[in-house]
Amino acid sequence: MTTAPTQEPGQRPISLFRNAVSTAGLIIAAGGVFSFLLLMVQDITSKHSNPYVGILTWMVSPAFILFGLFLFFVGALLARRRHRRQTGQTLPLRIDLSLPRSRRAFGLFLAGSAAFLLLSAIGSYQTYHFTESVTFCGQACHEVMQPEHVTYLQGPHARVSCAECHIGAGAGWFVKSKLSGTYQVYATLANKYPRPIPTPIKNLRPAQDTCEQCHWPAKFVGNLERVYNYFLADETNTAFTVRMLMHVGGGDSSQGPLGGIHYHMNVANKIEFYATDNARQQIPWVRVTSREGVVTEYKTPDFTNAPPQSEIRVMDCMDCHNRPAHRYQTPTAAVNLAMSLGRIDPALRFAKSNAVFVLTQKYKTRDDAAASISSHLSAYYKDDPRAQAMIKAVTEIFDANFFPAMQANWSVYPENIGHKDWPGCFRCHDGNHTTADGAKTVEASNCEACHTILAQGSGPELLELSPAGKKFRHPDGEEVTGSCNDCHDGTF
């Protein structure tokens, strides 16, 4: 039978915390607290967010504090076991508040606990918000997320945080995102992430839970006017402009007549489809359920099997607006815009073709691209003073839309709005999707189905508006057959 150790009067009390491990833990924890307080002040008072300061403040420093406290108590546990082996006695835990020393120790313990809980509350709150911030999502993993962060900053949702779309409200999706993020951190550290990052994201939250928190799907939009400025790839960069009405329409009969592009909104009807590829570009099967409950299935001639039930997708905003926040401009679209804004002088010979040419070459790094762009255009235009402005504009286009390290650009990310450079609308509206008896066909897209061309061409003819609409005239005068993307691929 063991007895509690006795202590002679005046003898220094035996402490389990007087050992090397506990001392080391206390030093680490104290250093973590000091670093946390210093970095917290810097992070809060700084005018600009820095992802690395945020990581050090709200993640690394707290980890050191917890590790130090862990060592502090592990050292006490080891000292207690060592004392028991050496003496056969177990040091009891005594709290005697009648002793001044115990009262002081207990007071320090309460003060330290209160401070620790306060810092933990602040740290937990700030850590949550930091890990949900655009700074963390876009800049912490600099190379991996650089394409998404850069395109996000120049997109229409630049003031909407990443988490609002990728996570949304509620604890369930927050937990799912963090579990998914754990693997992503591992993949980044182990250099096992794909280049480019594949889309669409399979576990992305439904648009009804995210997009529709701001956008009203039942809204009747009607017609929207759009003007598209193009320049041909000839010596004089011939201008060609199309001015049109887009028939956006609506899908809720209580707000306006059903029809137009937004007929596809699942408000008055339900549209489902099955895609055979991961990018959802090949859609051989479509099912439409009207508001009266009438179900109609459409298939392409070469699709004879029934689609797997688990892979049937209910159409939502993201199936057309699939690049709402991370849009990569095609080379020709970016150059057309720069020329229409005067950043590239349209009077420069072959400006359109030269700009697109240097943008579409293969480069290992951004520095290589900048050097090659400058070298090629400087050599072609020699001493023309307008060349420097062109070089600057083309380099900026490259930096905003091309990311060699991640192999990311317009060519690997199809955009389903429209149909010029990708199938888009023609994935279903190609005239080949029919019912089993051939009696009904998904209407083939044509110029008049979704837009009315008010004017086209250049100069005075753009002022000759035709409310009834004009037949589309291709700039080269050739008759247009087939889909636009049969010829156009973003490079002309």
Protein Blocks (a to p, Z undefined) as FASTA:
>chain_A
ZZdddddehiacddfklcfklmmmmmmmmmmmmmmmmmmmmmmmpmbdcfklmmmmmmmm
mmmmmmmmmmmmmmmmmmmmmmmmmnopacdddddfkbmklmmmmmmmmmmmmmmmmmmm
mmmmmmmmmmmpmklmmmmmmmlmmmmmmmmmmmmklmbcfklmmnogcjklmmmmmmmm
mmmmmmmmnopaccddddddfklccfklmmmmmbcfkbcfbjaddddddddfbfkopacd
ddddddfbpabfkloccedjklmpcfkbccddddfbfnlpaccbdcdddfkopacddddf
klmbdcdfklpccddfklmmmmlmlccddfklmmmmmmmnopacfkbghklmmmmmmmmp
ccfbfklmmmmmmmmmmmmnomafklmmmmmmmmmmmmmmpcfknopafklmccfehjll
mnklmmmmnopaccfkomaccddddfklmoccfbgcehjllmmccfkopadddfklpace
hjfklmmgojZZ
